[in-house]
Structure formats: structure tokens, C-alpha cells
Amino acid sequence: MKIFDKWLYGKVRDMWDNQDKYEADREYREIKKIKGLNMATIGAQAMVERGRPEGEDRISFELSTAVGGRILNVRRYDQRKDMHDSQTYVIPQGVDVGERVAKIINLELIKN
């Protein structure tokens, strides 16, 4: 036990005597950490510009025209399975598109 006590006393005494060196090292690490955060922020901004990755409870849909009506593709990401589920709906011509899309989106929300 005496060996450990002597070693610890020597380390603490060295830190006390060379306090300025240890503080400079700490400041260097803090500056490096701040710079690292700035780089991470730049990376996050670049990621936002490219588009957000799909996350939990997110439903994407695409409405396109077709002969005789419209096509609605609904895509959702299942985080548990790590899979994208896709469903295609056909909206015939003459039907109120907004009303039908609202019904389909509500149906997809209930599926969850």
C-alpha cells in the first residue's frame, strides 16, 4: 500500500508543481473539442441541405398523373425491420383528389 501512496503523492505533487503545463493541455483539449463541434455542425448543415434521412413515423407520398386518373405512391420507413414499405393507390378521373388523398393518408396512419 505504501508504494501506491508514494506513487500517488508523486503524481499529485508533479501536477501541483507543473500546474501551468496541465492547464495548457486542458485548454488545448477544450479548443480541439470546440473545433470538433464546429466541424460536426458543418457536417450537420451539409446533411440538412442534402435532405433529411427518413425517420420514425414519417410517411412520404408522391402524386402523379396517369391516363384515366392519378397514381398515389405512399412510402413509409419501418425502423424495427429497417425496411421501406410502399403502397400504390389509383385515383380514378372524376373523383375529388384532395378528399381521396386525405382518406388514403388517414388509412396509412391507422395502419401504424
Secondary structure as UniProt FT lines:
FT   HELIX           2..17
FT   HELIX           19..50
FT   TURN            56..57
FT   STRAND          59..66
FT   TURN            67..68
FT   STRAND          69..78
FT   TURN            79..82
FT   STRAND          83..92
FT   TURN            93..94
FT   HELIX           97..111
//
